[in-house]
Amino acid sequence: MQLISSPISPFVRKVRTLIEEAGKTDAVQELVVATTALDTDPQAKAANPLGKIPALIRADGPTLYDSRVITRYLSDIWSLDLYPQSRLYETLTLEATADGIMESCVLVVYESRLRPEELRFKPWTDAQLAKALNGLAAIENRWMSHLNGPLDMAQLAVCIAIDYLEFRLPEVAWRADCPTLSAWHNAFKERPSLVATRPA
Ligand SMILES: N[C@@H](CCC(=O)N[C@@H](CS)C(=O)NCC(=O)O)C(=O)O
């Protein structure tokens, strides 16, 4: 299998972290690309009509795209049980929350990197940051017992979303309002799969 990849993308990192958890780095070849919404890499476009990464090219079936589809597929074929049946919808909802935080942060980063200064609209980026902070507050208030339970994909996604926020938008202060999540993140981010995939 081949993974259309980038070392910085948090969505790609979800897949790379799962591969590390599985000990299957030899099973997937990474094709590293540089792609943005304004300048789509041809390999990314060939693999995914939306031009987004990650995408997983398979020898025995159509290419898969969207990180949640790929992580669920790999968890299934390698029997990792990262989407346990007993709490499947909780896991998917928490993963969707983490993905939504990533999406808002990626949009804020694109705004400052891709959009000419005179076209920027601060209320829109403020609204995206509010979504991310709201998501973190919801995790602090409702999801800590899930985060402290047996390993699943939602936990990995939450940690990756927070890492991305702190890597790209270090000025965003969230820890004082989310002390329990903050302590969880400080410990969880040292998992070997997360250390191995941490953006430099
Ligand atoms: N929902 C998608 C989001 C993927 C995504 O937005 N990836 C970014 C990189 S972090 C991308 O490819 N951006 C290029 C674009 O928007 O065209 C997923 O979970 O895979």
The ligand as an SDF file (V2000), in Angstrom:
LIG
                    3D

 20 19  0  0  0  0  0  0  0  0999 V2000
  -11.4380   15.3120    6.1440 N   0  0  0  0  0  0  0  0  0  0  0  0
  -10.1210   15.1080    5.5600 C   0  0  0  0  0  0  0  0  0  0  0  0
   -9.3190   16.4040    5.6590 C   0  0  0  0  0  0  0  0  0  0  0  0
   -7.9740   16.2920    4.9710 C   0  0  0  0  0  0  0  0  0  0  0  0
   -7.2960   17.6460    4.7840 C   0  0  0  0  0  0  0  0  0  0  0  0
   -7.9100   18.7130    4.8860 O   0  0  0  0  0  0  0  0  0  0  0  0
   -5.9810   17.5910    4.4760 N   0  0  0  0  0  0  0  0  0  0  0  0
   -5.2570   18.8080    4.1870 C   0  0  0  0  0  0  0  0  0  0  0  0
   -3.8190   18.7040    4.6910 C   0  0  0  0  0  0  0  0  0  0  0  0
   -3.7470   18.8830    6.4300 S   0  0  0  0  0  0  0  0  0  0  0  0
   -5.1890   18.9750    2.6830 C   0  0  0  0  0  0  0  0  0  0  0  0
   -4.9990   18.0270    1.9650 O   0  0  0  0  0  0  0  0  0  0  0  0
   -5.3430   20.2260    2.2050 N   0  0  0  0  0  0  0  0  0  0  0  0
   -5.2890   20.5400    0.8300 C   0  0  0  0  0  0  0  0  0  0  0  0
   -6.5900   21.0790    0.3140 C   0  0  0  0  0  0  0  0  0  0  0  0
   -7.4240   21.5480    1.1230 O   0  0  0  0  0  0  0  0  0  0  0  0
   -6.7840   21.0610   -0.9020 O   0  0  0  0  0  0  0  0  0  0  0  0
   -9.4320   13.9330    6.2640 C   0  0  0  0  0  0  0  0  0  0  0  0
   -9.7870   13.6120    7.4050 O   0  0  0  0  0  0  0  0  0  0  0  0
   -8.5660   13.2890    5.6400 O   0  0  0  0  0  0  0  0  0  0  0  0
  1  2  1  0
  2  3  1  0
  2 18  1  0
  3  4  1  0
  4  5  1  0
  5  6  2  0
  5  7  1  0
  7  8  1  0
  8  9  1  0
  8 11  1  0
  9 10  1  0
 11 12  2  0
 11 13  1  0
 13 14  1  0
 14 15  1  0
 15 16  2  0
 15 17  1  0
 18 19  2  0
 18 20  1  0
M  END
$$$$
